[in-house]
């Protein structure tokens, strides 16, 4: 579940469900499945593209497991990519334009399309750009795509103001969760010349940066909350506070399961917390 990226695909589905819940719209099934298959396909494709010479000797359990099941993972990736074709044509014109844009970013992220002095590199190698691109793609696909499709099917109406605020809050939340993974890989990124936030600013400043992003998300939640008892505000705030605690604890916890289950699992927990708090509010 974790090393095959199925869990990460479920995280993308959950974040899409969070958006549908917040805009009070019935989930569009095609959007949810597109989030699942695209995330699973892109993440697997990225790992396949960066296959080490001797994956069985890698220090990472994920790498060893993935390439020990290489044929299965390649098959899953191909099936996911092919399934995106019919799903793509089920989307509205606006969503298709967005998906093409996000696809270009996603593939350019890992594929070495650029070259300087005979040295090829992808967008992820540009200093400080890695976290921004990951956060942008996740935010646009799990926030803007559901909103576009919900409005296309006349399930709800979301103003440009509310859309922008929701995008900003989600971007800060996702961006904060991406940095600890690079803190964990700080030494390897330094050796490979990958200029991530921890490499550029140092480990301590990177942790402070994460907490600042989460604080920004909470400030936006507080400023733009509805009056009275708002279960959505408390559900989202509690999840963000938990994410901050997990990031703080990751200073000492370097286990891969900690990152791929607990850290990423916050993305699923956020949807579950929305359901729980609103269910509890209904009982009051």
C-alpha positions as CSV (number, residue, x, y, z in Angstrom):
1,X,0.0,0.0,0.0
2,X,2.7,2.5,0.9
3,X,5.6,1.6,-1.4
4,X,3.4,1.0,-4.4
5,X,2.1,4.6,-4.1
6,X,-1.5,3.3,-3.7
7,X,-1.7,5.0,-0.4
8,X,-0.5,8.3,-1.9
9,X,-3.2,8.0,-4.6
10,X,-5.8,7.5,-1.8
11,X,-4.5,10.7,-0.3
12,X,-5.2,12.6,-3.5
13,X,-8.7,11.1,-3.6
14,X,-9.3,12.2,0.0
15,X,-8.1,15.8,-0.7
16,X,-10.5,16.0,-3.7
17,X,-13.3,14.8,-1.3
18,X,-12.3,17.5,1.1
19,X,-12.9,20.1,-1.6
20,X,-16.2,18.7,-2.6
21,X,-17.2,18.7,1.1
22,X,-16.2,22.3,1.7
23,X,-18.0,23.6,-1.3
24,X,-21.0,21.5,-0.4
25,X,-21.2,19.7,-3.7
26,X,-21.8,16.0,-4.4
27,X,-18.5,14.3,-5.4
28,X,-18.0,13.9,-9.2
29,X,-16.9,10.2,-9.5
30,X,-14.8,10.9,-12.7
31,X,-12.8,13.5,-10.8
32,X,-12.1,11.2,-7.9
33,X,-10.9,8.4,-10.1
34,X,-8.8,10.7,-12.2
35,X,-7.1,11.9,-9.0
36,X,-6.4,8.3,-8.0
37,X,-5.1,7.0,-11.3
38,X,-3.1,10.2,-12.2
39,X,-1.3,10.3,-8.8
40,X,-0.5,6.6,-8.9
41,X,0.7,6.7,-12.5
42,X,2.8,9.9,-12.1
43,X,4.5,8.8,-8.8
44,X,5.3,5.4,-10.2
45,X,6.6,6.9,-13.5
46,X,8.8,9.2,-11.5
47,X,10.4,6.3,-9.6
48,X,10.8,4.2,-12.7
49,X,12.5,7.1,-14.4
50,X,15.1,7.4,-11.6
51,X,15.9,3.8,-11.3
52,X,19.3,3.3,-9.6
53,X,21.9,1.0,-11.0
54,X,21.6,-1.4,-8.1
55,X,18.1,-0.8,-6.5
56,X,18.4,-4.0,-4.4
57,X,21.3,-2.3,-2.5
58,X,19.4,0.9,-1.9
59,X,19.2,2.2,1.7
60,X,15.5,2.9,1.2
61,X,13.0,0.1,1.8
62,X,10.7,1.7,-0.7
63,X,13.2,1.6,-3.5
64,X,14.1,-2.0,-2.8
65,X,10.5,-3.1,-2.6
66,X,9.4,-1.2,-5.8
67,X,12.1,-2.6,-8.0
68,X,11.7,-6.1,-6.5
69,X,8.2,-5.9,-8.0
70,X,9.3,-4.0,-11.1
71,X,7.1,-5.7,-13.7
72,X,4.0,-5.4,-11.6
73,X,4.7,-1.7,-11.0
74,X,5.3,-1.0,-14.7
75,X,2.0,-2.8,-15.5
76,X,0.1,-0.8,-12.9
77,X,1.6,2.4,-14.3
78,X,0.7,1.6,-17.9
79,X,-2.9,0.8,-16.8
80,X,-3.2,4.0,-14.9
81,X,-1.9,6.1,-17.8
82,X,-4.2,4.4,-20.3
83,X,-7.2,4.9,-17.9
84,X,-6.5,8.7,-18.0
85,X,-7.5,8.9,-21.6
86,X,-11.3,8.2,-21.2
87,X,-11.3,10.1,-17.9
88,X,-9.7,13.1,-19.6
89,X,-12.5,13.3,-22.2
90,X,-15.2,13.1,-19.4
91,X,-13.9,16.4,-18.1
92,X,-15.2,19.9,-19.1
93,X,-13.1,22.0,-21.5
94,X,-11.9,24.2,-18.7
95,X,-10.7,21.1,-16.7
96,X,-9.0,19.6,-19.8
97,X,-7.0,22.8,-20.2
98,X,-6.0,22.6,-16.5
99,X,-5.1,19.0,-16.8
100,X,-2.9,19.6,-19.8
101,X,-1.1,22.3,-17.9
102,X,-0.6,20.1,-14.9
103,X,0.5,17.2,-17.0
104,X,3.3,19.3,-18.6
105,X,4.5,20.4,-15.2
106,X,4.4,16.8,-13.8
107,X,6.3,15.2,-16.6
108,X,8.8,18.1,-16.9
109,X,9.4,17.7,-13.2
110,X,11.4,14.5,-13.6
111,X,12.2,14.1,-17.3
112,X,15.6,15.8,-18.1
113,X,14.2,18.1,-20.8
114,X,16.8,20.9,-20.3
115,X,20.5,21.0,-20.7
116,X,23.4,23.3,-19.7
117,X,26.9,22.4,-20.7
118,X,25.9,18.9,-21.8
119,X,24.3,18.3,-18.3
120,X,20.6,17.4,-18.6
121,X,18.1,18.2,-15.8
122,X,14.4,18.5,-15.1
123,X,12.4,21.2,-13.4
124,X,13.0,19.6,-10.0
125,X,16.7,20.4,-10.3
126,X,16.1,24.2,-10.5
127,X,17.0,25.6,-7.0
128,X,14.0,26.0,-4.7
129,X,11.4,25.0,-7.4
130,X,10.8,21.4,-6.3
131,X,8.5,22.1,-3.3
132,X,6.6,24.8,-5.3
133,X,5.8,22.6,-8.2
134,X,4.7,19.7,-6.0
135,X,2.4,22.0,-4.0
136,X,1.1,23.7,-7.1
137,X,0.1,20.5,-8.9
138,X,-1.5,19.0,-5.8
139,X,-3.4,22.2,-5.0
140,X,-4.7,22.8,-8.5
141,X,-5.7,19.1,-9.0
142,X,-7.4,18.7,-5.7
143,X,-9.0,22.1,-5.4
144,X,-9.5,23.8,-8.7
145,X,-10.3,20.7,-10.7
146,X,-13.2,19.6,-8.3
147,X,-14.5,23.2,-8.3
148,X,-14.5,23.4,-12.1
149,X,-16.3,20.1,-12.5
150,X,-18.8,20.8,-9.7
151,X,-19.7,24.1,-11.4
152,X,-19.8,22.4,-14.8
153,X,-22.5,20.0,-13.6
154,X,-24.3,22.8,-11.7
155,X,-23.8,21.1,-8.4
156,X,-22.7,24.4,-6.7
157,X,-21.5,27.9,-7.3
158,X,-18.1,29.0,-5.9
159,X,-17.0,32.6,-6.2
160,X,-13.5,33.6,-7.5
161,X,-12.8,35.0,-4.0
162,X,-13.7,31.7,-2.2
163,X,-11.8,29.7,-4.8
164,X,-8.7,31.8,-4.3
165,X,-8.8,31.5,-0.5
166,X,-9.3,27.7,-0.7
167,X,-6.4,27.4,-3.0
168,X,-4.2,29.5,-0.8
169,X,-5.0,27.5,2.3
170,X,-4.5,24.1,0.6
171,X,-1.2,25.3,-1.0
172,X,0.2,26.3,2.4
173,X,-0.9,23.0,3.9
174,X,0.6,20.8,1.1
175,X,3.8,22.9,0.9
176,X,4.4,22.3,4.6
177,X,4.1,18.5,4.2
178,X,6.6,18.3,1.3
179,X,9.5,19.9,3.1
180,X,10.1,17.1,5.8
181,X,10.7,14.5,3.1
182,X,13.6,16.7,1.7
183,X,14.9,17.2,5.2
184,X,15.1,13.4,5.6
185,X,17.0,13.2,2.2
186,X,19.2,16.2,3.0
187,X,22.5,14.4,2.7
188,X,21.6,12.6,-0.6
189,X,20.3,15.8,-2.1
190,X,23.5,17.6,-1.2
191,X,25.5,14.8,-2.9
192,X,23.4,14.9,-6.0
193,X,23.3,18.7,-6.3
194,X,19.5,19.0,-5.8
195,X,18.8,22.4,-4.4
196,X,15.8,21.8,-2.1
197,X,14.7,24.1,0.7
198,X,16.7,22.2,3.4
199,X,19.8,22.3,1.2
200,X,19.5,26.0,0.5
201,X,18.4,27.2,4.0
202,X,19.6,24.4,6.3
203,X,17.7,21.9,8.3
204,X,16.7,24.1,11.3
205,X,15.4,26.9,9.0
206,X,13.5,24.3,6.9
207,X,11.6,23.1,10.0
208,X,10.8,26.8,10.9
209,X,9.6,27.3,7.3
210,X,7.2,24.4,7.6
211,X,5.7,25.7,10.8
212,X,5.4,29.2,9.3
213,X,3.4,27.7,6.3
214,X,1.1,25.9,8.7
215,X,0.6,29.0,10.8
216,X,-0.3,30.9,7.6
217,X,-2.9,28.3,6.8
218,X,-4.5,28.6,10.3
219,X,-4.5,32.4,10.0
220,X,-6.4,32.1,6.7
221,X,-8.8,29.6,8.2
222,X,-9.4,32.0,11.2
223,X,-9.9,35.1,9.1
224,X,-12.2,33.6,6.6
225,X,-14.2,31.3,8.9
226,X,-18.0,31.5,9.1
227,X,-19.6,33.2,12.2
228,X,-20.8,30.9,15.0
229,X,-19.7,27.3,15.7
230,X,-18.0,26.1,12.5
231,X,-17.1,22.4,12.6
232,X,-15.1,22.7,9.3
233,X,-12.8,25.3,10.9
234,X,-12.1,23.1,13.9
235,X,-11.7,20.0,11.8
236,X,-9.2,21.6,9.5
237,X,-7.4,23.5,12.3
238,X,-6.9,20.3,14.4
239,X,-5.5,18.5,11.3
240,X,-3.0,21.3,10.7
241,X,-1.9,21.3,14.3
242,X,-1.4,17.6,14.1
243,X,0.6,18.0,11.0
244,X,2.8,20.6,12.8
245,X,3.4,18.1,15.6
246,X,4.3,15.3,13.2
247,X,6.7,17.6,11.4
248,X,8.3,18.6,14.7
249,X,8.6,14.9,15.7
250,X,10.2,14.1,12.4
251,X,13.4,15.7,13.6
252,X,14.1,12.5,15.4
253,X,11.9,10.0,13.5
254,X,13.6,9.0,10.2
255,X,11.7,5.7,9.6
256,X,10.2,5.5,6.1
257,X,6.9,4.2,7.4
258,X,6.6,7.3,9.6
259,X,6.8,9.6,6.5
260,X,4.7,7.5,4.0
261,X,2.0,6.6,6.5
262,X,1.7,9.2,9.3
263,X,2.9,12.3,7.4
264,X,1.0,11.5,4.2
265,X,-1.8,10.0,6.1
266,X,-2.7,13.5,7.4
267,X,-4.1,14.2,3.9
268,X,-6.7,11.4,4.4
269,X,-7.3,12.2,8.1
270,X,-8.3,15.7,7.1
271,X,-11.4,14.4,5.3
272,X,-12.2,12.0,8.1
273,X,-12.0,14.8,10.6
274,X,-14.4,16.9,8.5
275,X,-16.9,14.0,8.6
276,X,-16.3,13.5,12.4
277,X,-16.7,17.1,13.5
278,X,-19.7,17.7,11.3
279,X,-21.3,14.5,12.6
280,X,-20.6,15.6,16.1
281,X,-22.1,19.1,15.4
282,X,-25.2,17.4,14.1
283,X,-25.7,15.6,17.5
284,X,-25.4,18.9,19.5
